[in-house]
Amino acid sequence: MLDDLWRSVRESLKPPYKTVANNFIADGDYVAIEAIGQNSTPGGKTYNNQYCWVCRIQQGKIHELKEYMDTDLVTKTFTPPPVKVVGQKFRVEFEMAKAILHFQSDTSLQFTITEKEGKPCQEAETVAIKLLQIRPDVYMASWKEKNLTTVTQVHDFNIWTIYSNWTSPGGELTSRVGRIVPMDSDN
């Protein structure tokens, strides 16, 4: 159990790990300890959580431990910021094609197909889109291309996966699953 706990601490905090106990209250088999951490993440964020540990002692050993802390601070410190979509470029890769999606605004998308059937290509088009956030880091985009193909895509940035469905003007439906790769906006 301690190996799993410390593995998580080692992955989340930058050494040295420091927590200072500043108050002890004992009553019978119970000891309450107030403490504050003095830590930071590998990315440099300050993480000084406050703790209260309530321990039940039996035969000189900790038999039970309850920890109370600021869970909101944990969430704010360790939850990555949401993916920004508008203004960003993403490379999408399917088995049969690759493209660059540039969300110019929440109503405009420029897509550039860079590869079809394993062969380089440069087909670009700017389309009016409907962009809907389904939940944090999951978006749905839909549009109609100038050749009348309709496209609906779900971009799941939690797992960097794209689900794409398009219907040709003749009514043929095609579905593909691919991966999304973030790009620097200058690329």
C-alpha positions in Angstrom: 0.0 0.0 0.0 2.8 2.4 0.9 4.6 1.7 -2.4 1.4 2.6 -4.4 1.0 5.8 -2.3 4.6 6.9 -2.6 4.6 6.1 -6.4 1.7 8.5 -6.8 3.5 11.2 -4.7 6.8 10.7 -6.6 4.9 11.2 -9.9 2.9 14.3 -8.7 5.4 16.3 -6.6 8.9 17.5 -7.0 11.4 16.4 -4.3 12.0 17.1 -1.5 8.6 16.1 -0.2 7.8 18.0 3.0 4.9 18.1 5.3 5.2 19.8 8.7 3.1 18.7 11.6 2.3 21.7 13.8 -0.3 20.5 16.3 -0.9 17.1 18.1 -3.9 16.3 20.2 -4.1 13.0 22.0 -7.1 11.4 23.8 -7.0 7.8 24.8 -6.2 5.6 21.7 -6.6 8.6 19.3 -4.1 11.1 18.1 -5.1 14.0 15.8 -2.4 15.7 13.9 -2.6 19.0 12.0 -0.1 19.5 9.3 0.7 21.5 6.2 2.6 20.5 3.1 5.3 22.6 1.6 5.6 21.2 -1.9 5.4 21.9 -5.6 4.6 20.0 -8.7 7.2 19.1 -11.3 5.7 21.9 -13.4 6.4 24.4 -10.6 2.8 24.9 -9.2 2.8 25.4 -5.4 1.0 22.6 -3.5 0.7 23.4 0.2 -2.3 21.4 1.3 -3.5 21.4 4.9 -4.1 18.0 6.5 -5.7 16.6 9.6 -4.8 13.0 10.4 -6.8 11.1 13.0 -4.9 8.0 14.1 -6.1 5.2 16.3 -3.2 3.7 18.1 -3.1 0.1 19.4 -0.1 -1.6 21.0 2.2 1.3 20.0 1.3 1.1 16.3 -1.1 3.0 14.0 -4.0 0.7 13.6 -6.3 3.1 11.7 -5.7 6.4 9.9 -8.2 8.9 8.5 -6.9 11.8 6.4 -8.8 15.0 5.9 -7.5 17.6 3.4 -8.6 20.2 0.9 -9.8 18.1 -2.0 -10.6 21.2 -4.1 -7.0 22.2 -3.9 -6.0 18.7 -5.2 -8.4 19.1 -8.1 -7.2 22.6 -9.0 -3.6 21.6 -8.8 -3.6 18.3 -10.6 -6.4 18.5 -13.1 -5.0 19.6 -16.5 -6.5 22.7 -18.0 -9.2 22.1 -20.6 -8.1 21.8 -24.3 -8.6 25.1 -26.1 -10.2 24.4 -29.5 -11.0 27.8 -31.1 -7.8 29.3 -32.7 -6.0 26.0 -32.6 -4.7 23.5 -35.2 -4.9 19.8 -34.9 -3.5 17.0 -37.1 -5.9 14.1 -37.5 -4.8 10.7 -38.7 -7.0 8.0 -40.1 -5.8 4.8 -41.7 -6.6 6.1 -45.1 -6.1 9.8 -44.8 -4.4 12.6 -42.8 -5.6 16.2 -42.5 -5.1 19.4 -40.5 -8.1 21.0 -38.8 -7.8 24.7 -38.0 -10.6 26.0 -35.9 -10.5 29.6 -36.9 -13.5 30.5 -34.8 -16.5 28.7 -33.2 -18.2 29.0 -36.6 -15.3 28.6 -39.1 -13.0 25.6 -39.8 -10.3 25.3 -42.4 -9.4 21.7 -43.2 -6.5 20.6 -45.3 -6.3 17.0 -46.4 -2.6 16.3 -46.5 -2.7 12.6 -47.4 -5.2 10.3 -49.2 -4.7 6.5 -49.5 -1.0 6.9 -48.5 -0.3 9.6 -51.2 0.5 13.3 -50.4 -2.1 15.8 -51.3 -3.0 19.4 -50.5 -6.8 19.9 -50.6 -8.0 22.8 -48.5 -11.4 24.3 -47.8 -12.8 26.7 -45.3 -16.3 25.7 -44.1 -19.0 27.1 -41.8 -19.3 24.8 -38.8 -21.5 24.2 -35.9 -19.3 23.5 -32.9 -20.8 22.1 -29.7 -19.1 21.3 -26.5 -20.6 18.0 -25.3 -18.7 17.9 -22.0 -15.3 19.1 -20.9 -12.7 18.3 -23.6 -15.3 16.6 -25.9 -16.6 18.6 -28.9 -18.9 17.9 -31.8 -18.3 19.7 -35.1 -20.5 19.5 -38.2 -20.4 21.1 -41.6 -21.3 20.8 -45.3 -18.5 20.9 -47.9 -18.7 22.6 -51.3 -19.1 19.2 -53.0 -22.2 18.7 -50.7 -20.6 16.1 -48.5 -21.9 16.5 -44.9 -19.5 15.8 -42.0 -20.0 15.2 -38.3 -17.1 14.7 -36.0 -16.7 14.1 -32.3 -13.3 15.2 -31.0 -12.5 13.5 -27.6 -9.5 15.3 -26.2 -9.6 13.2 -23.1 -8.3 10.3 -25.1 -7.1 12.2 -28.2 -9.5 10.4 -30.5 -11.7 11.6 -33.4 -14.9 9.9 -34.6 -15.7 11.1 -38.1 -18.9 10.4 -40.1 -19.5 11.8 -43.6 -22.3 11.3 -46.1 -21.5 11.8 -49.8 -24.0 13.7 -52.0 -25.2 10.3 -53.2 -26.1 9.2 -49.7 -23.2 6.8 -48.9 -22.2 7.0 -45.2 -18.6 6.5 -44.2 -17.4 6.2 -40.5 -13.8 6.4 -39.3 -12.0 6.6 -36.0 -8.6 8.3 -35.9 -6.3 10.1 -33.6 -5.9 13.8 -32.9 -2.5 15.4 -32.5 -2.2 19.0 -31.2 -0.1 21.4 -33.4 1.5 24.7 -32.8 -0.8 27.3 -34.3 2.1 28.6 -36.5 2.5 25.2 -38.2 
